[in-house]
Amino acid sequence: MAFLTLMGTIEHGRIVLAQPLDMPDGTSVEVRLLPLMPGFWTGLSLAELAQQQPVTASASPSDLIGNWPDTDSVDDLIEFVREGRA
């Protein structure tokens, strides 16, 4: 039995072949995943990774505060956290 090696990628949870394959629907196949190359996760800089993300960086640290009332003190925050842990 001859083996055919095809290349492809995963897109939205499905295997997409690099080149079309003229085979009838229902043809049985066996898929073997190749191990990732050692440098796969280390090839991009932090700036390049950030550019790929669908979010933007906060313009101001105050954007990260959320809806914590300005009238509450740090002591109130600490007490709130302690009560949540109890």
C-alpha positions, -999 to +999 in steps of 0.1 A: +000+000+000+014+034-010+013+063+014+006+099+003+020+128+024+000+160+023+007+193+040-019+215+056-029+236+086-057+237+112-082+265+106-112+269+129-107+233+141-106+217+107-077+204+086-072+225+055-048+211+029-022+233+012-032+218-022-066+205-032-070+168-033-093+151-058-108+123-037-144+113-032-162+124+000-162+096+026-126+085+018-110+072+050-078+090+060-054+087+089-040+120+103-007+121+122+003+153+138+039+163+135+057+176+166+061+214+168+095+227+159+116+237+190+115+275+181+079+276+172+068+297+202+100+319+204+101+333+169+082+365+175+091+396+195+067+410+221+058+438+198+050+413+170+029+392+193+010+423+205+002+433+169-015+399+164-038+404+193-074+416+187-072+441+216-054+474+221-033+485+250-048+508+276-040+545+270-040+553+307-036+533+339-068+549+352-086+528+325-077+497+345-094+508+377-128+497+366-158+510+386-143+512+420-158+542+437-135+572+442-149+577+477-136+543+490-102+542+506-075+516+503-085+503+536-120+497+523-105+478+493-084+456+517-115+449+538-135+440+507-108+415+496-106+400+531-144+395+532-143+379+498-117+354+510-137+343+541 
